[in-house]
Amino acid sequence: MLARAPQTRVARMRVNAPVRFAHGHGEYHHLPFQFPGNKRASFGLKLSAFLLTGFSIPFLAAAFQL
C-alpha cells in the first residue's frame, strides 16, 4: 500500500523529531551508563580487569586442555 501512495503523503507520515531526543531522558550520552567523573583511574582499572578476564578465558581453557 505504501508503494502506491504518492510521495507527498509518505513524506507527511514521517516524524521530524531528532532521534537523540526521542527517548526523553534529557541530554544525549554516547555511553549506556553515567561515566564516573572523578573516579577515572578506578573505573579504568576495573574495566581493564573485566575485559582482560573475559579475553583470557579461551587461552586458559586451551592451556588446560593441553
Contacts in CASP RR format, 6 or more apart in sequence:
PFRMAT RR
TARGET T0000
AUTHOR 0000-0000-0000
METHOD contacts of the structure
MODEL  1
MLARAPQTRVARMRVNAPVRFAHGHGEYHHLPFQFPGNKRASFGLKLSAF
LLTGFSIPFLAAAFQL
2 10 0 8 1.000
20 28 0 8 1.000
21 28 0 8 1.000
29 35 0 8 1.000
35 43 0 8 1.000
36 42 0 8 1.000
36 43 0 8 1.000
END
